[in-house]
Structure formats: C-alpha cells, structure tokens
Amino acid sequence: MKARSNAVYLLVAGLALSTLVGCSSMPATRTGFLSDGRSLSYSDDGSIGRYRTASTVDPTRIQVAEVQWRADPSFTAEERTELAAQLQLALYQAAGKAGAKPEGRPVVIRAAITRVETVSPVANVVSTLVLFVPLDRGGAAVEIEALDADTQRQLAALSYAHYAPLTEFGARFERLAPAGIAFKRAAEEFVALLEGQSMGSQQAALPGRR
C-alpha cells in the first residue's frame, strides 16, 4: 500500500513539474473570425492581441450580436449555449460600467468563443489532497470586434486568451467555471480597449491606423 501511495505521489509530482515548466499563458487564437485581424498588436506572451482606430466609441451604445462558436465541436449544444450566454452577458455588464461618450460612435460587437479548456474536478481533488494544489487549470480564448453600427467599419478588435489563476481556487473544481472567468476578463479588457485604456502590465501598444 505504501509503495502504491508513493507511486501516486510521484506521478502527481511529475504532472506538477510539467505544469510548472510548461507554457504559463494560453496563446491568443487567430481563427479568421475577425473581419480583419491583420492589424492586431500582440502582448509579449502572445495571450492578447489588440487593435483600435482613432475613432471615438461610445461604450454605452452597443449591441452584442449572437456569439459564435469556433471552439472544439465536441461540447454539447447545452454547454455551447451556456458559454455563449455567459460571454454575451459579460460584454453587456462590462459596457454598463463604462462612461458614456455622446460624441462617440455606436457599435455592434461581434464575438466568438475560439477555445475552451475545462478542468477535471476529480483530478484537482486528488492533486489538492496530495500536493495541496489543484493543478488542472482551465480557461478560454475569444475573439471580439466592434463594428461601426452604420458603416460596418471595424473600429476595434481583440483576441484574448486566459487561464484561470490559482487565486480563483473554487473555479478549479467546476468544469466550465474557468471559462466564465476568462470571458469576464476578456469583456473588461475589450471595453477598456474601446475606451482607449490598457488593463494589463504586458499589454501591446494600441495602434491607431486606418
């Protein structure tokens, strides 16, 4: 029994080591969903790509189109619907916290879920019992753009990928919870982009071409 326990411990420790030395950031996706993704500037770790024009946007006058699914097709219809609704709600909530800019353009927001990494609650329970850390992390990647409501010109675009951090401890025991956290972060980042702000420490410069 002791030998078996040691074997399990070594296995989990090996997985922990591979996790720690592996890529710490999820790479942003480039699926072709964006009407024009060529102008995006990416962060140093490749997890965020951004673009916006110099045009002023009113974040409070937005319409979020139906969220598209560009991720793994093996997810059930119910899961896809649930996740799409979460991203759409996150965008509306983030925009609701933004300041109005009456001189800005109203926009239509297009969004797609391009990657979803689930977590295994069982695996995380085991790793927590053995190593006191839930090793299996989840997250998601999205691509979002804002189009001028009248001309359909792309005014801003974002490709964003995020693994739920260990500080979101509870999310590592719910299969889809890390994706929801990623959606919230992406929505906040996108609205900040619309406002001409930068959210993170490793953010790429915001180009103002076009």
Protein Blocks (a to p, Z undefined) as FASTA:
>chain_A
ZZmmmmmmmmmmmmmmmmmmmcfbdcdddehlamblklpccdfkopaccdddfbdcdfkl
ccddddddfbdfkbcfklmmmmmmmmmmmmmmmmmmpccdfkbccdddddddfbdcdddf
klmmmmmmmnopafbacddddddddddfklopafbdcdddddddfklmmlmmcfklmmmm
mmmmmmmmmmmmmnopafbfkbccddfeZZ
